[in-house]
Amino acid sequence: MGNQNDYIIVQNMKTFTVQKNQFSGSKNSAMSFPVPFDVPPERYSGKDKPWIWNIPYTYGPDTHGNIWVPS
């Protein structure tokens, strides 16, 4: 068995609950795990444009003050 320092517990994080028990050894009827996005996902609007890695984005800095100019 691992000790308590082998993992990190994150409090107050949104989770996605799985109702069907996929693990036969578990006694819980529902499991949850954190997801790195809002659930359910938001629909894209007509103004949204895809970000493509090999296209320069020089029209303005992003929220971190950077622009993307691939070489």
Backbone as CSV, one residue per row, in Angstrom:
resi,resn,N_x,N_y,N_z,CA_x,CA_y,CA_z,C_x,C_y,C_z
1,MET,0.834,-1.187,0.000,0.000,0.000,0.000,0.873,1.242,0.000
2,GLY,0.454,2.281,-0.715,1.175,3.542,-0.693,0.841,4.316,0.561
3,ASN,1.702,5.242,0.898,1.400,6.054,2.072,0.681,7.325,1.660
4,GLN,0.304,8.128,2.616,-0.511,9.318,2.378,0.198,10.334,1.491
5,ASN,1.509,10.322,1.414,2.240,11.297,0.615,2.316,10.925,-0.861
6,ASP,1.733,9.816,-1.267,1.782,9.385,-2.655,0.733,10.060,-3.535
7,TYR,-0.157,10.842,-2.980,-1.192,11.486,-3.766,-1.567,12.824,-3.147
8,ILE,-2.270,13.642,-3.932,-2.716,14.962,-3.478,-4.234,14.998,-3.576
9,ILE,-4.890,15.479,-2.553,-6.338,15.652,-2.560,-6.627,17.125,-2.821
10,VAL,-7.430,17.406,-3.848,-7.773,18.773,-4.206,-9.190,19.042,-3.722
11,GLN,-9.341,20.044,-2.881,-10.654,20.398,-2.345,-11.354,21.393,-3.270
12,ASN,-12.664,21.402,-3.253,-13.501,22.375,-3.960,-13.261,22.379,-5.464
13,MET,-12.994,21.238,-6.065,-12.803,21.152,-7.503,-14.034,20.498,-8.107
14,LYS,-14.500,21.021,-9.261,-15.648,20.407,-9.923,-15.291,18.984,-10.310
15,THR,-16.260,18.090,-10.207,-16.016,16.697,-10.551,-17.089,16.194,-11.497
16,PHE,-16.781,15.124,-12.164,-17.703,14.439,-13.055,-18.020,13.107,-12.401
17,THR,-19.277,12.841,-12.110,-19.656,11.624,-11.392,-20.049,10.523,-12.366
18,VAL,-19.502,9.359,-12.162,-19.818,8.180,-12.961,-20.780,7.334,-12.145
19,GLN,-21.966,7.085,-12.661,-22.979,6.355,-11.905,-22.766,4.844,-11.946
20,LYS,-22.299,4.313,-13.063,-22.106,2.870,-13.176,-20.738,2.509,-12.606
21,ASN,-20.704,1.517,-11.733,-19.453,1.095,-11.117,-18.668,0.235,-12.104
22,GLN,-17.540,0.762,-12.602,-16.719,0.048,-13.570,-15.719,-0.891,-12.907
23,PHE,-15.538,-0.768,-11.605,-14.542,-1.551,-10.895,-15.243,-2.511,-9.942
24,SER,-15.146,-3.785,-10.196,-15.875,-4.763,-9.401,-15.370,-4.846,-7.965
25,GLY,-14.117,-4.466,-7.696,-13.574,-4.540,-6.346,-13.993,-3.382,-5.462
26,SER,-14.592,-2.347,-6.032,-14.986,-1.162,-5.271,-16.375,-1.344,-4.689
27,LYS,-16.589,-0.840,-3.482,-17.902,-0.952,-2.843,-18.756,0.293,-3.052
28,ASN,-18.172,1.382,-3.583,-18.943,2.594,-3.849,-19.788,2.400,-5.098
29,SER,-21.015,2.921,-5.081,-21.870,2.814,-6.252,-21.612,3.953,-7.229
30,ALA,-20.973,5.023,-6.779,-20.648,6.146,-7.659,-19.215,6.569,-7.395
31,MET,-18.536,6.932,-8.465,-17.168,7.420,-8.360,-17.129,8.814,-8.957
32,SER,-16.172,9.618,-8.574,-16.015,10.925,-9.192,-14.539,11.204,-9.363
33,PHE,-14.240,12.045,-10.339,-12.866,12.439,-10.585,-12.866,13.860,-11.131
34,PRO,-11.804,14.637,-10.871,-11.755,16.020,-11.337,-11.545,16.087,-12.848
35,VAL,-12.164,17.065,-13.472,-11.964,17.304,-14.895,-11.444,18.726,-15.076
36,PRO,-10.573,18.955,-16.061,-9.953,20.272,-16.215,-10.774,21.264,-17.024
37,PHE,-12.081,21.110,-17.055,-12.946,22.016,-17.795,-14.321,22.029,-17.149
38,ASP,-15.142,23.019,-17.549,-16.496,23.116,-17.009,-17.363,21.993,-17.578
39,VAL,-18.217,21.444,-16.736,-19.138,20.394,-17.151,-20.547,20.906,-16.949
40,PRO,-21.435,20.897,-17.909,-21.211,20.462,-19.281,-20.434,21.526,-20.059
41,PRO,-19.731,21.146,-21.144,-18.967,22.124,-21.921,-19.888,23.141,-22.584
42,GLU,-19.366,24.344,-22.793,-20.141,25.397,-23.459,-20.047,25.228,-24.971
43,ARG,-21.125,25.592,-25.653,-21.111,25.562,-27.121,-20.269,26.718,-27.643
44,TYR,-19.619,26.510,-28.776,-18.897,27.590,-29.437,-19.908,28.533,-30.062
45,SER,-19.564,29.821,-30.101,-20.440,30.796,-30.747,-19.971,30.999,-32.188
46,GLY,-20.747,31.738,-32.959,-20.376,32.037,-34.336,-19.136,32.907,-34.438
47,LYS,-18.796,33.624,-33.362,-17.608,34.487,-33.350,-16.330,33.717,-33.018
48,ASP,-16.455,32.530,-32.451,-15.275,31.750,-32.070,-14.523,31.261,-33.300
49,LYS,-13.185,31.271,-33.182,-12.329,30.782,-34.261,-11.393,29.735,-33.681
50,PRO,-11.103,28.679,-34.445,-10.193,27.652,-33.929,-8.772,28.184,-33.823
51,TRP,-8.035,27.702,-32.832,-6.620,28.033,-32.706,-5.845,26.934,-33.401
52,ILE,-5.014,27.324,-34.378,-4.224,26.361,-35.143,-2.759,26.666,-34.908
53,TRP,-1.984,25.658,-34.547,-0.618,25.842,-34.068,0.316,26.491,-35.081
54,ASN,0.127,26.305,-36.390,1.081,26.831,-37.361,0.624,28.122,-38.036
55,ILE,-0.366,28.785,-37.487,-0.818,30.077,-37.990,-0.371,31.155,-37.009
56,PRO,0.289,32.244,-37.501,0.705,33.317,-36.585,-0.505,34.063,-36.009
57,TYR,-0.430,34.386,-34.735,-1.447,35.189,-34.055,-0.741,36.416,-33.506
58,THR,-0.696,37.475,-34.319,0.057,38.680,-33.955,-0.849,39.876,-33.691
59,TYR,-2.163,39.687,-33.759,-3.091,40.809,-33.614,-3.104,41.406,-32.217
60,GLY,-2.556,40.739,-31.256,-2.496,41.282,-29.902,-2.006,40.234,-28.938
61,PRO,-1.457,40.649,-27.840,-0.993,39.664,-26.860,-2.163,38.943,-26.195
62,ASP,-1.889,37.720,-25.756,-2.902,36.969,-25.026,-2.969,37.453,-23.578
63,THR,-3.691,36.752,-22.745,-3.859,37.181,-21.352,-2.567,37.122,-20.555
64,HIS,-1.531,36.460,-21.110,-0.227,36.392,-20.444,0.784,37.337,-21.087
65,GLY,0.338,38.187,-22.040,1.226,39.144,-22.688,2.048,38.560,-23.822
66,ASN,1.668,37.406,-24.348,2.436,36.744,-25.407,1.697,36.767,-26.734
67,ILE,2.463,36.692,-27.829,1.892,36.475,-29.156,2.492,35.185,-29.696
68,TRP,1.847,34.590,-30.692,2.328,33.331,-31.249,2.785,33.565,-32.680
69,VAL,4.093,33.414,-32.919,4.664,33.543,-34.253,5.530,32.309,-34.494
70,PRO,4.961,31.272,-35.114,5.760,30.065,-35.359,6.853,30.332,-36.380
71,SER,7.966,29.638,-36.240,9.079,29.859,-37.178,8.991,28.941,-38.369
